[in-house]
Every structure is written in C-alpha cells, then in structure tokens.
Amino acid sequence: MKLLFMLLPFLVLWGCAMQPSQSNKAPHIVFVIGDEEYRSEESMPMLAQIAKRELGAEISLCYSVDSAGFIDPNRLDHIQGLEALETADLMVMFTRFRALPSQELAMITDYVESGRPIMGFRTSTHAFKYKADSAFFHMNDEWPTQVFGQQWISHHGHFDDGAHPLTSVSPLAETKHPILTGVEPFEAYSWLYHVDGGKWKLFGDCKPILTGHSLKSNHEMKGRLDKFPLDNPVAWTKTYTGESGIPAKVFFTTLGHPYDWRIPYMRRLALNGIAWTLDLPISPDFSVEFAAPYEPNNSGFGDRFKPNQRPVQISGLE
C-alpha cells in the first residue's frame, strides 16, 4: 500500500499524458439553417467554408428540406441532421418562424441548456413560431429574448430591397471588443431591426459592440422615432445560463441580408464571432476571402430561393 501511494503521483502524470490533447481537437460547428427570406441556405455554407479553412473546424450543416430531400426554406416543420448538435462545440443559428416537431426542437434546446456557446443571425430573434395553444408557445418570444437578447419587434423598412444599402454600421466608440478586430464601418443591405429603445430594452447582460443607423426609415416617415429611433445595436455579446448552470457565451447580430456577405467586414465580424465564442485566438490575419463563388439570390419570400438544390456538407467531413 505504501508503494502504491509513492507511485500515485507518477501514475496520475502518466494517465494525463495518455489523454488525447484537447487543444488539438478540431472544434465542431453545427449550423442550423432554416429561413425563407434571407437565403441562409446560401450564406451559412459560405461562412462554414471560411470557418473550416481559417479555424480548422469540423462542420455540420442542418437544412430545411422537403420530402424529396431538396433544400426548401419554405418548409417550416423540419430541419434535417440536428443530431449533430450532440457533439457540437458551437451552434450557429439562422432560422425564421419554424414550428419544429418536439423531437427536433429538443435537440436545439438541449444544446442551449448545456452551457455550450451559441451564435445567432438576424431572424433568430424570431427563430420559432408556434400556435398560442402549443406547449412550445414560449419559444416564440420568451426563448429568443432570454437566449439571444431580444424578440421580434419591428424594423425600419426594406426599401428597394438589395438595390442599395439601408443601414450604416459602426463599431461603438467605447468598445474595443476582440470580435471587432479588423472590422471597420460599412454600409449593410439589412434594414435596421429595432431591439432597444422606447419601451424595449435588450435583455440580461447584453453588451452592444456595433451600432446601426437607418439610412431610410418608415418609422421616421410616420413620426415614430420616439418609439423606434434611427440608431440601434446591430451586434452584441451576452451570456445565457440554462439548466446546466454554466454561462454560455452568446454572440448575436441582426445583420444577415444575403448581400451583406459580399462585404468583407461582415464576413470578418462573423468569423471573429465564431472564434470568440469558441475561445480561439482572433487574428487580424484571418482571410475572409470566399472559399468558393458566392452568388446569392436576393432576399424575399416565395420562390426566391434556388430550386432543386441538394444539401451539401463541407468537403472532407461527410
């Protein structure tokens, strides 16, 4: 027994040495894609390719698909492949008004409650839309407010959609957040979402890092700037503490128009956000060049998306 106690420190050290190096493990990023307005089925794979190249990430892409297996953003009750969230190190969400069945919804909420990091884009403030008598009605407004920091409220209008930028975006002068490394002021095609001001406030410990100024506003035209000011946060960080008791890092931006992604600063913002949520170093030398041609359709409803597209996974992973 005495010999065992003498050897114990060496056995512990040997055991530690035999463990696989976690620092060399590629982070697994799962993109949850399902919005029928902003072509997330085009922008998220593009961003995923950049994240794989620059961060060495493993990627899983979960799409809304029809019964024949084609990508169909208009199908609101199914997202394929959410099982990947079981092993995810980061969930990136870009969904709008989904009404997923309980087993699919549980894969998302189980991930969120685990304390692992979360990112969200634009319409994820209204990621879900369940009927008033549904057991999941709280997912419509309460859930995105608590997790991402706000629910759907209003926007300043999409004038001549895609023809010209509608929001001037600037880093907050008092903020030197690492996510803003290499991000300069730019003009976005996303019309400004209202998230803060009037009777509304960002929820919890949200810390805005980017602000947007509406370049053309229906609220201004209707004399409602007391309720919906021309300046509003467009990106922030926060934490979400769920059932695990572990504060999850959260990064959210209300930007995400398909043409925003043509702007290098937008791609850099998103890539930096991914690195930050994963506790990876953020480098000014990150390349945000496209890994493949990015030629998205404009935003809009109905048949604006590209038809007959099969789900793709990033090369080498599946």
C-alpha positions as a Markdown table, in Angstrom:
| # | Residue | x | y | z |
|---|---|---|---|---|
| 1 | Met | 0.0 | 0.0 | 0.0 |
| 2 | Lys | 2.9 | 2.4 | 0.9 |
| 3 | Leu | 4.5 | 1.7 | -2.5 |
| 4 | Leu | 1.1 | 2.5 | -4.2 |
| 5 | Phe | 1.0 | 5.9 | -2.5 |
| 6 | Met | 4.5 | 6.6 | -3.6 |
| 7 | Leu | 3.8 | 5.7 | -7.2 |
| 8 | Leu | 0.4 | 7.5 | -7.3 |
| 9 | Pro | 1.7 | 10.9 | -8.4 |
| 10 | Phe | 3.6 | 9.2 | -11.3 |
| 11 | Leu | 0.6 | 7.2 | -12.3 |
| 12 | Val | -1.5 | 10.4 | -12.4 |
| 13 | Leu | 1.0 | 12.1 | -14.5 |
| 14 | Trp | 1.3 | 9.1 | -16.8 |
| 15 | Gly | -2.5 | 9.0 | -17.1 |
| 16 | Cys | -2.7 | 12.6 | -18.0 |
| 17 | Ala | 0.0 | 12.2 | -20.6 |
| 18 | Met | -2.1 | 9.3 | -22.2 |
| 19 | Gln | -5.2 | 11.5 | -22.6 |
| 20 | Pro | -5.7 | 12.9 | -26.1 |
| 21 | Ser | -4.7 | 16.6 | -26.5 |
| 22 | Gln | -7.9 | 18.7 | -26.3 |
| 23 | Ser | -6.0 | 21.7 | -27.7 |
| 24 | Asn | -5.5 | 19.9 | -31.0 |
| 25 | Lys | -9.2 | 18.8 | -31.3 |
| 26 | Ala | -10.9 | 20.5 | -34.2 |
| 27 | Pro | -14.0 | 22.4 | -33.0 |
| 28 | His | -17.2 | 21.0 | -34.3 |
| 29 | Ile | -19.5 | 23.8 | -35.5 |
| 30 | Val | -23.2 | 23.0 | -36.3 |
| 31 | Phe | -25.1 | 25.4 | -38.5 |
| 32 | Val | -28.9 | 25.3 | -38.0 |
| 33 | Ile | -30.3 | 26.7 | -41.2 |
| 34 | Gly | -34.0 | 27.4 | -42.0 |
| 35 | Asp | -35.2 | 30.9 | -43.1 |
| 36 | Glu | -37.4 | 31.6 | -46.1 |
| 37 | Glu | -36.4 | 35.3 | -46.5 |
| 38 | Tyr | -32.6 | 35.9 | -46.3 |
| 39 | Arg | -31.0 | 32.9 | -48.2 |
| 40 | Ser | -29.3 | 31.5 | -45.1 |
| 41 | Glu | -29.1 | 28.2 | -47.1 |
| 42 | Glu | -26.5 | 30.1 | -49.3 |
| 43 | Ser | -24.8 | 32.3 | -46.7 |
| 44 | Met | -24.2 | 29.8 | -43.9 |
| 45 | Pro | -22.4 | 27.2 | -46.1 |
| 46 | Met | -20.2 | 30.0 | -47.4 |
| 47 | Leu | -19.4 | 31.1 | -43.8 |
| 48 | Ala | -18.8 | 27.5 | -42.8 |
| 49 | Gln | -16.3 | 27.0 | -45.6 |
| 50 | Ile | -14.3 | 30.1 | -44.3 |
| 51 | Ala | -14.5 | 28.8 | -40.7 |
| 52 | Lys | -13.2 | 25.4 | -41.8 |
| 53 | Arg | -10.3 | 26.9 | -43.7 |
| 54 | Glu | -9.3 | 29.5 | -41.1 |
| 55 | Leu | -10.1 | 27.7 | -37.8 |
| 56 | Gly | -9.7 | 24.1 | -38.9 |
| 57 | Ala | -13.3 | 23.4 | -37.8 |
| 58 | Glu | -15.4 | 20.4 | -38.4 |
| 59 | Ile | -18.7 | 21.4 | -39.9 |
| 60 | Ser | -22.2 | 20.1 | -39.9 |
| 61 | Leu | -24.9 | 21.9 | -41.9 |
| 62 | Cys | -28.5 | 21.2 | -41.0 |
| 63 | Tyr | -31.0 | 22.4 | -43.6 |
| 64 | Ser | -34.7 | 22.6 | -44.0 |
| 65 | Val | -35.5 | 20.0 | -46.7 |
| 66 | Asp | -38.7 | 18.8 | -48.4 |
| 67 | Ser | -39.9 | 15.2 | -48.6 |
| 68 | Ala | -37.7 | 14.5 | -51.6 |
| 69 | Gly | -34.6 | 15.7 | -49.9 |
| 70 | Phe | -34.2 | 19.1 | -51.6 |
| 71 | Ile | -33.5 | 22.3 | -49.7 |
| 72 | Asp | -36.8 | 24.0 | -49.1 |
| 73 | Pro | -36.7 | 27.1 | -46.8 |
| 74 | Asn | -40.5 | 27.3 | -47.1 |
| 75 | Arg | -40.9 | 24.0 | -45.1 |
| 76 | Leu | -41.3 | 25.2 | -41.6 |
| 77 | Asp | -41.7 | 21.9 | -39.7 |
| 78 | His | -38.4 | 20.1 | -40.4 |
| 79 | Ile | -34.7 | 20.7 | -40.2 |
| 80 | Gln | -32.5 | 17.7 | -41.2 |
| 81 | Gly | -29.5 | 16.5 | -39.2 |
| 82 | Leu | -29.9 | 18.2 | -35.9 |
| 83 | Glu | -28.5 | 15.0 | -34.2 |
| 84 | Ala | -25.1 | 16.7 | -34.9 |
| 85 | Leu | -25.7 | 19.0 | -32.0 |
| 86 | Glu | -25.0 | 16.2 | -29.6 |
| 87 | Thr | -21.3 | 16.6 | -30.3 |
| 88 | Ala | -21.2 | 20.3 | -31.2 |
| 89 | Asp | -18.8 | 22.8 | -29.7 |
| 90 | Leu | -20.8 | 25.7 | -31.2 |
| 91 | Met | -24.3 | 26.1 | -32.6 |
| 92 | Val | -24.8 | 28.8 | -35.2 |
| 93 | Met | -28.5 | 29.5 | -35.8 |
| 94 | Phe | -30.1 | 31.3 | -38.7 |
| 95 | Thr | -33.8 | 30.4 | -38.7 |
| 96 | Arg | -37.1 | 32.1 | -39.0 |
| 97 | Phe | -40.6 | 31.2 | -37.7 |
| 98 | Arg | -40.0 | 27.5 | -37.6 |
| 99 | Ala | -42.5 | 25.1 | -35.9 |
| 100 | Leu | -40.4 | 22.0 | -35.5 |
| 101 | Pro | -41.7 | 18.8 | -34.0 |
| 102 | Ser | -40.9 | 18.1 | -30.4 |
| 103 | Gln | -38.0 | 15.7 | -31.0 |
| 104 | Glu | -36.2 | 18.2 | -33.3 |
| 105 | Leu | -36.9 | 21.2 | -31.1 |
| 106 | Ala | -35.5 | 19.2 | -28.1 |
| 107 | Met | -32.1 | 18.7 | -29.9 |
| 108 | Ile | -31.8 | 22.5 | -30.1 |
| 109 | Thr | -33.0 | 23.3 | -26.6 |
| 110 | Asp | -30.9 | 20.5 | -25.1 |
| 111 | Tyr | -27.8 | 22.0 | -26.7 |
| 112 | Val | -28.7 | 25.5 | -25.5 |
| 113 | Glu | -29.3 | 24.3 | -21.9 |
| 114 | Ser | -25.9 | 22.6 | -21.9 |
| 115 | Gly | -23.9 | 25.7 | -21.5 |
| 116 | Arg | -22.0 | 25.4 | -24.8 |
| 117 | Pro | -21.6 | 28.6 | -26.9 |
| 118 | Ile | -24.3 | 30.0 | -29.3 |
| 119 | Met | -24.3 | 32.3 | -32.2 |
| 120 | Gly | -27.4 | 33.8 | -34.0 |
| 121 | Phe | -28.1 | 35.8 | -37.1 |
| 122 | Arg | -31.0 | 38.3 | -37.8 |
| 123 | Thr | -34.3 | 36.4 | -37.9 |
| 124 | Ser | -33.2 | 34.1 | -35.0 |
| 125 | Thr | -34.8 | 36.8 | -32.8 |
| 126 | His | -37.9 | 35.1 | -34.1 |
| 127 | Ala | -36.5 | 31.6 | -34.7 |
| 128 | Phe | -39.8 | 29.9 | -33.9 |
| 129 | Lys | -43.5 | 30.4 | -34.3 |
| 130 | Tyr | -45.9 | 28.1 | -32.5 |
| 131 | Lys | -49.6 | 28.5 | -32.1 |
| 132 | Ala | -51.0 | 30.0 | -29.0 |
| 133 | Asp | -52.3 | 26.7 | -27.7 |
| 134 | Ser | -49.0 | 24.9 | -28.3 |
| 135 | Ala | -46.8 | 23.6 | -25.4 |
| 136 | Phe | -44.0 | 25.4 | -27.2 |
| 137 | Phe | -45.6 | 28.9 | -27.5 |
| 138 | His | -42.9 | 30.3 | -25.2 |
| 139 | Met | -40.3 | 29.6 | -27.9 |
| 140 | Asn | -41.8 | 32.4 | -30.0 |
| 141 | Asp | -40.8 | 35.4 | -27.9 |
| 142 | Glu | -39.6 | 34.4 | -24.4 |
| 143 | Trp | -36.9 | 31.9 | -25.6 |
| 144 | Pro | -35.1 | 34.2 | -28.1 |
| 145 | Thr | -35.2 | 37.1 | -25.6 |
| 146 | Gln | -33.5 | 35.0 | -22.9 |
| 147 | Val | -31.1 | 33.2 | -25.2 |
| 148 | Phe | -30.2 | 35.8 | -27.8 |
| 149 | Gly | -31.2 | 39.0 | -26.1 |
| 150 | Gln | -34.4 | 40.1 | -27.9 |
| 151 | Gln | -37.5 | 39.0 | -29.7 |
| 152 | Trp | -39.0 | 40.2 | -33.0 |
| 153 | Ile | -40.3 | 43.8 | -32.6 |
| 154 | Ser | -40.1 | 45.9 | -35.8 |
| 155 | His | -37.8 | 47.2 | -38.5 |
| 156 | His | -37.3 | 50.4 | -40.4 |
| 157 | Gly | -38.4 | 49.1 | -43.8 |
| 158 | His | -36.8 | 47.3 | -46.8 |
| 159 | Phe | -36.9 | 50.0 | -49.5 |
| 160 | Asp | -35.8 | 48.8 | -52.9 |
| 161 | Asp | -34.5 | 45.6 | -51.4 |
| 162 | Gly | -31.0 | 44.8 | -52.5 |
| 163 | Ala | -30.7 | 47.9 | -54.7 |
| 164 | His | -28.6 | 49.9 | -52.2 |
| 165 | Pro | -27.6 | 49.7 | -48.5 |
| 166 | Leu | -30.1 | 50.7 | -45.9 |
| 167 | Thr | -28.1 | 50.7 | -42.6 |
| 168 | Ser | -24.8 | 52.4 | -41.8 |
| 169 | Val | -22.8 | 50.2 | -39.4 |
| 170 | Ser | -20.2 | 51.4 | -37.0 |
| 171 | Pro | -18.2 | 49.9 | -34.1 |
| 172 | Leu | -19.2 | 51.6 | -30.8 |
| 173 | Ala | -16.5 | 54.1 | -30.0 |
| 174 | Glu | -16.2 | 53.0 | -26.3 |
| 175 | Thr | -15.9 | 49.3 | -27.3 |
| 176 | Lys | -12.7 | 47.6 | -28.1 |
| 177 | His | -14.0 | 44.1 | -28.3 |
| 178 | Pro | -11.9 | 41.4 | -29.9 |
| 179 | Ile | -14.8 | 40.5 | -32.2 |
| 180 | Leu | -14.2 | 43.9 | -33.8 |
| 181 | Thr | -10.6 | 43.1 | -34.8 |
| 182 | Gly | -10.2 | 44.3 | -38.4 |
| 183 | Val | -13.9 | 45.5 | -38.6 |
| 184 | Glu | -14.3 | 49.0 | -40.0 |
| 185 | Pro | -17.5 | 51.0 | -40.6 |
| 186 | Phe | -19.6 | 49.7 | -43.5 |
| 187 | Glu | -23.0 | 50.0 | -45.1 |
| 188 | Ala | -25.2 | 47.0 | -44.9 |
| 189 | Tyr | -28.1 | 45.9 | -47.1 |
| 190 | Ser | -30.0 | 44.7 | -44.0 |
| 191 | Trp | -32.7 | 47.2 | -43.0 |
| 192 | Leu | -32.3 | 48.1 | -39.3 |
| 193 | Tyr | -34.1 | 45.9 | -36.7 |
| 194 | His | -35.4 | 47.7 | -33.6 |
| 195 | Val | -34.1 | 45.9 | -30.5 |
| 196 | Asp | -33.5 | 48.7 | -28.0 |
| 197 | Gly | -35.4 | 52.0 | -27.2 |
| 198 | Gly | -38.9 | 53.2 | -26.5 |
| 199 | Lys | -40.5 | 50.5 | -24.3 |
| 200 | Trp | -38.0 | 47.9 | -25.4 |
| 201 | Lys | -34.6 | 47.0 | -23.9 |
| 202 | Leu | -32.0 | 44.4 | -24.7 |
| 203 | Phe | -32.3 | 41.6 | -22.2 |
| 204 | Gly | -29.9 | 40.5 | -19.5 |
| 205 | Asp | -26.2 | 41.2 | -19.7 |
| 206 | Cys | -26.2 | 42.2 | -23.4 |
| 207 | Lys | -23.2 | 44.3 | -24.3 |
| 208 | Pro | -23.6 | 46.0 | -27.7 |
| 209 | Ile | -20.5 | 46.2 | -29.8 |
| 210 | Leu | -21.8 | 47.5 | -33.2 |
| 211 | Thr | -24.5 | 50.1 | -33.8 |
| 212 | Gly | -26.6 | 50.7 | -36.9 |
| 213 | His | -28.1 | 53.9 | -38.3 |
| 214 | Ser | -31.1 | 53.6 | -40.6 |
| 215 | Leu | -30.5 | 55.4 | -43.9 |
| 216 | Lys | -34.1 | 55.3 | -44.8 |
| 217 | Ser | -36.9 | 54.7 | -42.3 |
| 218 | Asn | -40.6 | 54.2 | -42.4 |
| 219 | His | -40.7 | 54.9 | -38.7 |
| 220 | Glu | -39.2 | 58.3 | -39.4 |
| 221 | Met | -41.7 | 58.9 | -42.2 |
| 222 | Lys | -44.6 | 58.2 | -39.8 |
| 223 | Gly | -43.2 | 60.3 | -36.9 |
| 224 | Arg | -42.4 | 57.3 | -34.6 |
| 225 | Leu | -38.8 | 57.9 | -33.8 |
| 226 | Asp | -39.7 | 58.3 | -30.1 |
| 227 | Lys | -40.5 | 54.6 | -30.1 |
| 228 | Phe | -38.2 | 53.4 | -32.8 |
| 229 | Pro | -35.0 | 55.6 | -33.0 |
| 230 | Leu | -32.8 | 55.6 | -36.1 |
| 231 | Asp | -29.9 | 54.2 | -34.2 |
| 232 | Asn | -29.9 | 50.7 | -32.7 |
| 233 | Pro | -27.5 | 48.0 | -31.7 |
| 234 | Val | -26.8 | 45.5 | -34.6 |
| 235 | Ala | -24.4 | 43.2 | -32.7 |
| 236 | Trp | -23.8 | 42.3 | -29.1 |
| 237 | Thr | -22.4 | 39.7 | -26.8 |
| 238 | Lys | -24.1 | 38.2 | -23.8 |
| 239 | Thr | -24.3 | 35.0 | -21.7 |
| 240 | Tyr | -27.1 | 32.5 | -21.2 |
| 241 | Thr | -27.3 | 30.3 | -18.2 |
| 242 | Gly | -29.6 | 27.4 | -18.5 |
| 243 | Glu | -30.2 | 24.1 | -16.7 |
| 244 | Ser | -26.6 | 23.2 | -16.6 |
| 245 | Gly | -25.7 | 26.3 | -14.6 |
| 246 | Ile | -22.9 | 27.0 | -17.0 |
| 247 | Pro | -22.9 | 30.5 | -18.5 |
| 248 | Ala | -22.8 | 30.1 | -22.3 |
| 249 | Lys | -21.1 | 32.6 | -24.4 |
| 250 | Val | -23.5 | 34.2 | -26.9 |
| 251 | Phe | -22.8 | 36.4 | -30.0 |
| 252 | Phe | -25.7 | 37.8 | -32.0 |
| 253 | Thr | -26.1 | 40.2 | -34.9 |
| 254 | Thr | -29.3 | 41.4 | -36.6 |
| 255 | Leu | -27.4 | 41.7 | -39.9 |
| 256 | Gly | -27.6 | 38.9 | -42.4 |
| 257 | His | -29.1 | 40.1 | -45.7 |
| 258 | Pro | -27.7 | 37.9 | -48.5 |
| 259 | Tyr | -25.8 | 40.9 | -50.0 |
| 260 | Asp | -24.3 | 41.8 | -46.6 |
| 261 | Trp | -22.0 | 38.8 | -47.0 |
| 262 | Arg | -20.4 | 40.4 | -50.1 |
| 263 | Ile | -18.8 | 42.9 | -47.7 |
| 264 | Pro | -15.5 | 41.7 | -46.2 |
| 265 | Tyr | -16.2 | 43.4 | -42.9 |
| 266 | Met | -19.4 | 41.4 | -42.5 |
| 267 | Arg | -17.6 | 38.1 | -43.1 |
| 268 | Arg | -14.8 | 39.1 | -40.7 |
| 269 | Leu | -17.3 | 40.1 | -38.0 |
| 270 | Ala | -18.9 | 36.6 | -38.3 |
| 271 | Leu | -15.6 | 34.7 | -38.4 |
| 272 | Asn | -14.3 | 36.7 | -35.4 |
| 273 | Gly | -17.6 | 35.9 | -33.6 |
| 274 | Ile | -17.2 | 32.2 | -34.2 |
| 275 | Ala | -13.6 | 32.3 | -32.9 |
| 276 | Trp | -14.6 | 34.3 | -29.8 |
| 277 | Thr | -17.5 | 32.0 | -28.8 |
| 278 | Leu | -15.1 | 29.0 | -29.1 |
| 279 | Asp | -12.4 | 30.8 | -27.0 |
| 280 | Leu | -10.0 | 30.6 | -30.0 |
| 281 | Pro | -7.5 | 33.4 | -30.8 |
| 282 | Ile | -8.8 | 36.1 | -33.1 |
| 283 | Ser | -6.2 | 37.1 | -35.7 |
| 284 | Pro | -6.1 | 40.2 | -37.8 |
| 285 | Asp | -4.5 | 37.9 | -40.4 |
| 286 | Phe | -7.7 | 35.8 | -40.8 |
| 287 | Ser | -8.5 | 35.6 | -44.5 |
| 288 | Val | -12.2 | 36.3 | -45.3 |
| 289 | Glu | -11.8 | 35.6 | -49.0 |
| 290 | Phe | -14.5 | 33.3 | -50.3 |
| 291 | Ala | -13.6 | 29.7 | -50.4 |
| 292 | Ala | -15.9 | 29.2 | -53.3 |
| 293 | Pro | -18.0 | 31.5 | -55.5 |
| 294 | Tyr | -20.8 | 33.3 | -53.6 |
| 295 | Glu | -23.6 | 34.4 | -55.9 |
| 296 | Pro | -26.7 | 34.5 | -53.7 |
| 297 | Asn | -30.3 | 35.2 | -54.7 |
| 298 | Asn | -31.8 | 38.4 | -53.3 |
| 299 | Ser | -33.9 | 38.3 | -50.2 |
| 300 | Gly | -37.6 | 37.7 | -50.4 |
| 301 | Phe | -40.3 | 35.2 | -49.9 |
| 302 | Gly | -42.0 | 32.5 | -52.1 |
| 303 | Asp | -39.8 | 31.0 | -54.8 |
| 304 | Arg | -36.9 | 33.4 | -54.4 |
| 305 | Phe | -34.6 | 30.6 | -53.3 |
| 306 | Lys | -32.7 | 28.4 | -55.8 |
| 307 | Pro | -34.7 | 25.3 | -56.6 |
| 308 | Asn | -33.6 | 21.7 | -56.8 |
| 309 | Gln | -30.6 | 22.1 | -54.6 |
| 310 | Arg | -29.5 | 19.1 | -52.6 |
| 311 | Pro | -28.0 | 19.6 | -49.1 |
| 312 | Val | -24.2 | 19.8 | -49.2 |
| 313 | Gln | -21.6 | 19.2 | -46.5 |
| 314 | Ile | -18.2 | 20.8 | -46.3 |
| 315 | Ser | -15.7 | 18.6 | -48.2 |
| 316 | Gly | -13.9 | 16.0 | -46.2 |
| 317 | Leu | -16.3 | 15.7 | -43.3 |
| 318 | Glu | -19.2 | 13.7 | -44.5 |
